[in-house]
Each structure stands twice: as structure tokens, then as C-alpha cells.
Amino acid sequence: MDCHDVPGIKIQEAEKAHLKDLAVQEKYDVKYLAYWVNEDSGKVFCLMKAPNKDAIQKTHLLANGVTACNIVEVEGGLYSAFMGNDLRDKDDLVVDKNGDVDRGYRFILNLDIIAVTRLSHFIDFDQLKLPHKPIKYAEQLILKNNGTVVNQLSFDRLIAVFNTPESCLLCAKEIQEEFLSHKEKYASNEWNFRFTMGLCIGEPVTNTDDRIFQKALNQSMWYGKIAENGKIALPVEFQEISVLCRTEMDGKGITVIDKSDQVFIQQLFDHINMNISKVNFTIAKLSKEIGLSRAQLYRKLNSMSNTSPVQFLRDVRLRYALNLIKERELTISEIAYELGFSNPSYFAKCFKEKYGISPSKIKVEV
């Protein structure tokens, strides 16, 4: 699947370009299958079968004198989960069930749940996955709101995709209301949970993606981590494209991320991910790399997530710890050092505060 930046593109122009691609596709053993046009953003996305990326670029160049901004390979299951069983008109333009043009964009919901146990004995790693009862109810609400669950992307969060911003936001609010209003239904004497949600608008392919919807998946995960416990975080663009969303976003349980804060969040996670294993990666260094004073970083992060930079960085490291424990390639001490903790005992203490159990008491199936 590829993407083209074509400011001002009209559907009729995209149709002509697609017909030119079809006329020369056999020369490079390429078969064009479908395409999406988003006139508002000036984006065109093409789906094709080809022996390699070079053949696709050569076909576009020969047919229309242009090349794609980026090309990614797509897996059948992942493609279907995000794009659905696409309907195409006689010229391969993708349309929805009403015959309207499918603009290609999708709306991602990332439900981030942290299980907290009060058990003191050894437990299986699977018990630290998303708690069963709330996830089952969330899946029901996703289906009710015409969403699709994308399970295979992560063990520690639930990801869903929607065709409209309204269905995505309304589903998130229903999940939020259910969990906050009936939390006792999902908790027990031995288990509890915390949750956040991050929503975002996604393009199938961007200029920097290595896989389909990669940027959108990252953003939804970042926004979920930024949000306070029990809240929904989403970009201001939801307000800009939907009158209903503009109304629904006016509430205490929602954090609206403006465009400057979106840039800040991407920089924040880019720098954290690059330095996650460094013991000497301090908040002072993080502030310097982002270009803010420590006081500015504290105010900015606290206003969005109600947490300090120190706590935020520690929480990100502890979420990575779950993945490393699951992989079972490192000892607990090695995991601590891998994630920038200078003291394994301190790492174990922080882990227990977050998840309710020491990392050494988690059993993992081989």
C-alpha cells in the first residue's frame, strides 16, 4: 500500500491517474487493486500486488510521472481489520456501503488497562494481562458502535478501529461511563484495575511508516499514556471534523490535545524511547533535549496527565518491563538495568507499587 501527497487533488483526477497505472502495470508485473482519495487532505492511497517496491515506483513514474511518498507491505488480517471488506466502484475507487467515497482515514481507540493485584503469592503472567471482565464488556461496546477489535497488536491493551470519529468517541465515552459507574462489578478482593483511553485519526500510510497505520497506533498509545486515570485523551482535530464530536468533547473526563501539544508528546516519547535504557537519562537531560526548562516540562506534563516528569518516566519504563518479563530472555536484575534502573531492588519496589506484586513472583510459560 502506498501514499501520495497531492494537494488539491480531485476524485476525477485520481480516476484518470489510476487508469494510466492500469494501462502500464503489466510491464512491471504490478496489479493495482483499489485506491482511496481524500480531497480535504490531498492524499491518495493505493493498494496493489507487486514483486517489490521498486516495481511500484516504476509503474507510477511511467504512468503519471510521479512516485509514491512511501510504500509499506500489508498483512491480510491487519489490512482487513483496519480497512474492512472494502467496496469498490467500477474503476476501483473504494466507497462505503452507501456508495459515498471512502476517504481512507480511520479512527483508532486505544484502551489501556493496568491490572493491580492484591495477591502476594506467585501468579501467572497472563493474570497481569488486561482483566477479562472489563475487556469483554469493552469489546461488546466496540461492536455495538460498529468498531473492529484489533487484538493481535498488543497483549497489554485493547485496540479498536472505527470508520467515523463520532462512533469512535461515543464508544470511548460509553466504556468510560461503564467503568467509572460500575467499577465494583469488575473488581474483586484480589484484583483491581486502572484505565485510560487514547483516540486518534489515522492515515493508512504516512511518509515515515514501516507498517499500515503505524503512526496512528503510536499516537493513540501515547495519548493513552498521557491521559489521567479514567480519562480519554484525543486530538483537537476531532472537533474540527465533526460537530457532534465538538459537543461530546466538552466534559471533565476528556483531555483535548491541541496541535502544539501533539508535537510535544511526539518529541517526549521519541526522546524517552531513544534513551530508555540509559541510567544517566535524567529529567534535566530530557528537558534539555525537548528544549524546555525543568519547570516548563513539569507544568506542561502535569497539566495533561496530572503527574510529574519523574513519575511519568518511571511509569513508561515499568510498562516496558512487562514486555521484557513476557519475553523471559532476561533476569529481573537484567531487566532493571535494561530499563535504566541503577538498583534492581528499587525497580522491584516501583514495580510492586504499580502492579501490586513483585516481578520475581510472576511466572511465565516457556
C-alpha positions as CSV (number, residue, x, y, z in Angstrom):
1,M,0.0,0.0,0.0
2,D,1.4,3.4,-0.8
3,C,0.5,7.1,-0.2
4,H,0.7,10.2,-2.4
5,D,0.7,13.8,-1.2
6,V,-1.3,15.6,-3.9
7,P,-2.7,19.0,-2.6
8,G,-5.9,20.0,-4.3
9,I,-6.5,16.5,-5.8
10,K,-10.0,15.8,-7.1
11,I,-11.5,12.4,-7.4
12,Q,-11.8,12.7,-11.2
13,E,-8.1,13.4,-11.5
14,A,-7.3,10.4,-9.3
15,E,-9.5,8.2,-11.5
16,K,-7.6,9.3,-14.6
17,A,-4.2,8.6,-12.9
18,H,-5.4,5.1,-11.8
19,L,-6.5,4.2,-15.4
20,K,-3.0,5.2,-16.5
21,D,-1.4,3.0,-13.9
22,L,-3.6,0.1,-15.1
23,A,-2.5,0.6,-18.7
24,V,1.2,0.0,-17.9
25,Q,1.0,-2.2,-14.8
26,E,1.8,-5.5,-16.6
27,K,5.2,-4.1,-17.7
28,Y,6.5,-4.4,-14.1
29,D,4.3,-7.3,-13.0
30,V,2.1,-5.0,-10.8
31,K,-1.6,-5.3,-10.3
32,Y,-3.5,-2.3,-8.9
33,L,-6.4,-3.4,-6.8
34,A,-8.0,-0.3,-5.2
35,Y,-7.4,3.3,-4.2
36,W,-8.8,5.9,-1.7
37,V,-9.0,9.6,-2.3
38,N,-9.2,12.2,0.5
39,E,-9.8,15.6,-1.2
40,D,-9.7,17.5,2.1
41,S,-6.1,16.4,3.0
42,G,-4.9,16.0,-0.6
43,K,-4.0,12.3,0.0
44,V,-4.3,9.3,-2.3
45,F,-3.7,5.7,-1.1
46,C,-3.2,2.8,-3.5
47,L,-3.4,-1.0,-2.8
48,M,-1.6,-3.3,-5.2
49,K,0.2,-6.6,-5.6
50,A,3.8,-6.3,-6.8
51,P,7.1,-8.2,-6.7
52,N,8.8,-5.3,-4.8
53,K,8.6,-1.6,-4.0
54,D,10.8,-0.6,-7.0
55,A,8.3,-2.1,-9.4
56,I,5.5,0.1,-7.9
57,Q,7.6,3.2,-8.2
58,K,8.5,2.5,-11.8
59,T,4.8,1.9,-12.7
60,H,3.7,5.2,-11.2
61,L,6.6,7.1,-12.8
62,L,5.9,5.6,-16.2
63,A,2.2,6.2,-16.0
64,N,1.9,9.6,-14.4
65,G,5.4,10.9,-13.9
66,V,5.2,10.7,-10.1
67,T,6.4,8.3,-7.4
68,A,4.8,7.3,-4.1
69,C,5.8,9.1,-0.9
70,N,6.1,5.8,0.9
71,I,5.2,2.1,0.3
72,V,4.6,-0.5,3.0
73,E,3.8,-4.2,2.9
74,V,0.5,-5.1,4.4
75,E,-0.7,-8.3,6.1
76,G,-4.1,-9.6,5.1
77,G,-5.5,-9.8,8.6
78,L,-4.2,-6.4,9.7
79,Y,-5.4,-4.8,6.5
80,S,-8.9,-6.3,6.9
81,A,-9.1,-5.2,10.5
82,F,-8.4,-1.6,9.6
83,M,-9.8,-1.1,6.2
84,G,-12.7,-3.7,6.3
85,N,-14.1,-5.5,3.4
86,D,-13.7,-2.6,1.1
87,L,-16.3,-1.9,-1.6
88,R,-15.1,-0.7,-4.9
89,D,-16.8,1.0,-7.8
90,K,-16.2,0.0,-11.4
91,D,-12.9,2.0,-11.5
92,D,-11.6,0.5,-8.2
93,L,-12.3,3.6,-6.1
94,V,-13.2,2.5,-2.6
95,V,-16.7,3.6,-1.4
96,D,-18.7,2.9,1.7
97,K,-22.0,0.9,1.9
98,N,-23.9,4.0,0.8
99,G,-21.8,4.5,-2.2
100,D,-20.0,7.5,-0.8
101,V,-16.3,7.9,-1.3
102,D,-14.2,6.2,1.4
103,R,-11.5,8.8,2.3
104,G,-9.2,6.2,3.7
105,Y,-8.8,7.6,7.2
106,R,-9.7,5.6,10.2
107,F,-10.3,6.5,13.9
108,I,-8.3,4.5,16.5
109,L,-9.3,3.8,20.1
110,N,-6.5,2.6,22.4
111,L,-7.9,1.2,25.7
112,D,-5.0,1.0,28.2
113,I,-5.8,-1.1,31.3
114,I,-3.3,-1.7,34.2
115,A,-4.2,-4.7,36.3
116,V,-3.4,-4.3,40.0
117,T,-3.3,-7.4,42.2
118,R,-3.6,-7.7,45.9
119,L,-2.3,-11.3,45.7
120,S,1.0,-12.0,47.5
121,H,1.7,-15.5,46.1
122,F,3.1,-16.4,42.7
123,I,0.9,-15.6,39.8
124,D,0.9,-16.4,36.0
125,F,2.0,-13.7,33.6
126,D,-1.4,-14.0,31.9
127,Q,-3.1,-12.7,35.1
128,L,-1.3,-9.3,34.5
129,K,-2.8,-9.0,31.1
130,L,-6.0,-7.0,30.6
131,P,-8.6,-8.1,33.1
132,H,-11.1,-10.4,31.5
133,K,-14.4,-9.0,32.6
134,P,-13.9,-5.3,31.6
135,I,-12.3,-6.2,28.3
136,K,-15.2,-8.4,27.4
137,Y,-17.7,-5.6,28.1
138,A,-15.5,-3.1,26.2
139,E,-15.5,-5.4,23.2
140,Q,-19.3,-5.6,23.3
141,L,-19.5,-1.8,23.2
142,I,-17.0,-1.6,20.3
143,L,-19.1,-4.0,18.2
144,K,-22.2,-2.1,19.2
145,N,-20.7,1.1,17.9
146,N,-19.6,-0.5,14.6
147,G,-16.0,-0.8,15.6
148,T,-13.5,-3.6,14.9
149,V,-11.2,-5.0,17.6
150,V,-7.6,-5.4,16.6
151,N,-6.3,-7.9,19.1
152,Q,-3.1,-9.2,17.7
153,L,-1.1,-5.9,18.0
154,S,-0.5,-6.0,21.8
155,F,-1.1,-8.1,24.9
156,D,-1.5,-5.2,27.3
157,R,-4.0,-3.0,25.6
158,L,-7.2,-3.2,23.5
159,I,-7.1,-1.5,20.1
160,A,-10.2,-0.8,18.1
161,V,-10.7,0.9,14.7
162,F,-13.8,2.9,13.5
163,N,-14.8,4.4,10.2
164,T,-16.2,7.7,11.8
165,P,-15.0,10.0,14.5
166,E,-18.4,10.0,16.1
167,S,-18.6,6.3,16.6
168,C,-15.0,6.2,18.0
169,L,-15.7,9.0,20.5
170,L,-19.1,7.8,21.6
171,C,-17.8,4.3,22.1
172,A,-15.0,5.6,24.3
173,K,-17.4,7.6,26.4
174,E,-19.7,4.6,26.9
175,I,-16.7,2.5,28.0
176,Q,-15.6,5.3,30.4
177,E,-19.1,5.7,31.9
178,E,-19.5,2.0,32.4
179,F,-16.1,1.5,34.1
180,L,-16.4,4.6,36.3
181,S,-20.1,4.0,37.3
182,H,-19.8,0.2,37.9
183,K,-16.2,-0.3,38.8
184,E,-17.2,-2.7,41.7
185,K,-18.6,-5.1,39.1
186,Y,-15.2,-5.6,37.6
187,A,-13.0,-5.5,40.7
188,S,-12.6,-8.2,43.4
189,N,-10.9,-8.7,46.8
190,E,-7.8,-9.8,44.8
191,W,-7.8,-7.6,41.7
192,N,-8.5,-4.0,40.7
193,F,-7.6,-2.0,37.6
194,R,-6.9,1.5,36.3
195,F,-7.7,2.6,32.7
196,T,-7.1,5.4,30.2
197,M,-8.0,5.8,26.6
198,G,-6.2,7.5,23.7
199,L,-8.0,8.3,20.5
200,C,-6.5,9.5,17.2
201,I,-7.1,10.0,13.5
202,G,-5.0,7.7,11.3
203,E,-3.9,7.6,7.7
204,P,-3.2,4.1,6.3
205,V,0.3,5.1,5.3
206,T,2.3,8.2,6.1
207,N,5.7,9.3,4.8
208,T,7.5,7.6,7.7
209,D,5.5,4.4,8.4
210,D,7.0,0.9,8.2
211,R,3.6,-0.7,8.5
212,I,0.0,0.1,8.0
213,F,-1.4,2.8,10.4
214,Q,1.9,2.8,12.4
215,K,1.9,6.5,13.2
216,A,-1.8,6.4,14.3
217,L,-1.2,3.4,16.6
218,N,1.8,5.1,18.2
219,Q,-0.2,8.3,18.7
220,S,-3.2,6.5,20.3
221,M,-0.8,4.7,22.6
222,W,1.0,7.9,23.6
223,Y,-2.3,9.7,24.2
224,G,-3.4,6.9,26.4
225,K,-0.3,7.1,28.5
226,I,-0.6,10.9,28.8
227,A,-4.2,10.7,30.0
228,E,-5.1,10.7,33.7
229,N,-6.6,7.6,35.2
230,G,-10.2,7.1,33.9
231,K,-9.9,9.8,31.2
232,I,-9.9,10.0,27.5
233,A,-7.3,11.9,25.6
234,L,-7.7,12.8,21.9
235,P,-6.5,15.4,19.4
236,V,-8.3,18.7,18.7
237,E,-8.9,17.6,15.1
238,F,-11.9,15.5,16.3
239,Q,-13.6,18.9,17.0
240,E,-12.6,20.2,13.6
241,I,-14.1,17.5,11.5
242,S,-17.3,16.7,13.5
243,V,-20.0,18.9,15.0
244,L,-21.1,16.1,17.2
245,C,-17.6,15.5,18.5
246,R,-17.3,19.2,19.3
247,T,-20.3,18.8,21.6
248,E,-19.3,15.5,23.1
249,M,-15.7,16.6,23.9
250,D,-16.9,19.2,26.3
251,G,-16.6,17.3,29.6
252,K,-14.4,16.7,32.6
253,G,-13.5,13.2,31.6
254,I,-11.8,14.3,28.3
255,T,-8.4,15.8,27.6
256,V,-8.2,17.6,24.3
257,I,-4.7,17.8,22.9
258,D,-4.0,20.8,20.8
259,K,-1.6,20.8,17.8
260,S,1.4,22.2,19.7
261,D,0.9,19.6,22.5
262,Q,0.8,16.9,19.9
263,V,4.2,17.9,18.7
264,F,5.4,18.0,22.4
265,I,4.1,14.5,23.0
266,Q,5.8,13.0,20.0
267,Q,9.1,14.6,21.0
268,L,8.6,13.4,24.6
269,F,8.1,9.8,23.6
270,D,10.8,9.9,20.8
271,H,13.4,11.0,23.4
272,I,12.2,8.6,26.1
273,N,12.3,5.6,23.7
274,M,15.8,6.5,22.4
275,N,17.1,6.8,26.0
276,I,15.0,4.3,27.9
277,S,18.0,2.0,28.8
278,K,20.3,4.8,30.0
279,V,20.8,5.1,33.8
280,N,22.0,8.6,33.4
281,F,19.0,9.8,31.4
282,T,17.6,12.3,33.9
283,I,14.7,14.7,33.7
284,A,17.3,17.5,33.3
285,K,18.6,15.8,30.1
286,L,15.1,15.1,28.9
287,S,14.1,18.8,29.4
288,K,17.2,19.9,27.5
289,E,16.6,17.6,24.6
290,I,13.0,18.8,24.3
291,G,14.0,22.4,24.6
292,L,12.1,23.2,27.8
293,S,13.3,24.1,31.3
294,R,12.5,21.6,34.1
295,A,9.8,23.9,35.4
296,Q,8.2,24.2,32.0
297,L,8.3,20.4,31.4
298,Y,6.7,19.9,34.8
299,R,3.9,22.3,34.2
300,K,3.2,21.0,30.7
301,L,3.2,17.3,31.6
302,N,1.3,17.9,34.9
303,S,-1.4,19.9,33.1
304,M,-2.1,17.0,30.8
305,S,-1.5,13.9,32.9
306,N,-1.5,15.2,36.5
307,T,1.8,13.6,37.1
308,S,5.4,14.7,37.5
309,P,8.1,14.0,34.8
310,V,9.9,11.7,37.2
311,Q,6.8,9.6,37.8
312,F,5.9,9.7,34.1
313,L,9.3,8.4,33.0
314,R,9.2,5.7,35.7
315,D,5.8,4.5,34.6
316,V,6.9,4.3,30.9
317,R,9.9,2.2,32.0
318,L,7.7,-0.1,34.1
319,R,5.3,-0.7,31.2
320,Y,8.3,-1.8,29.1
321,A,9.2,-4.1,32.0
322,L,6.0,-6.2,31.3
323,N,7.1,-6.8,27.8
324,L,10.6,-7.9,28.9
325,I,9.2,-10.2,31.6
326,K,6.9,-11.8,29.0
327,E,9.9,-12.4,26.6
328,R,11.7,-14.2,29.5
329,E,15.1,-13.6,27.9
330,L,16.5,-11.5,30.8
331,T,16.6,-11.9,34.6
332,I,14.8,-9.4,36.8
333,S,18.1,-7.7,37.5
334,E,18.9,-7.5,33.8
335,I,15.5,-6.0,33.1
336,A,16.1,-3.4,35.7
337,Y,19.4,-2.4,34.2
338,E,18.0,-2.6,30.6
339,L,15.4,0.0,31.6
340,G,17.7,2.4,33.2
341,F,17.2,1.5,36.9
342,S,20.5,1.5,38.7
343,N,19.2,-0.6,41.5
344,P,17.2,-3.9,41.0
345,S,15.7,-3.6,44.4
346,Y,14.4,-0.1,43.6
347,F,13.0,-1.4,40.3
348,A,11.2,-4.2,42.2
349,K,9.8,-1.7,44.7
350,C,8.4,0.5,41.9
351,F,7.0,-2.4,40.0
352,K,5.1,-3.6,43.1
353,E,3.7,-0.2,43.7
354,K,2.4,-0.1,40.2
355,Y,1.2,-3.7,39.7
356,G,0.7,-4.8,43.3
357,I,3.2,-7.7,43.1
358,S,6.9,-8.1,42.9
359,P,8.3,-9.0,39.4
360,S,10.0,-12.1,40.9
361,K,6.6,-13.6,41.7
362,I,5.4,-13.6,38.1
363,K,5.6,-16.9,36.4
364,V,5.9,-17.1,32.6
365,E,5.1,-20.0,30.4
366,V,8.0,-21.2,28.4
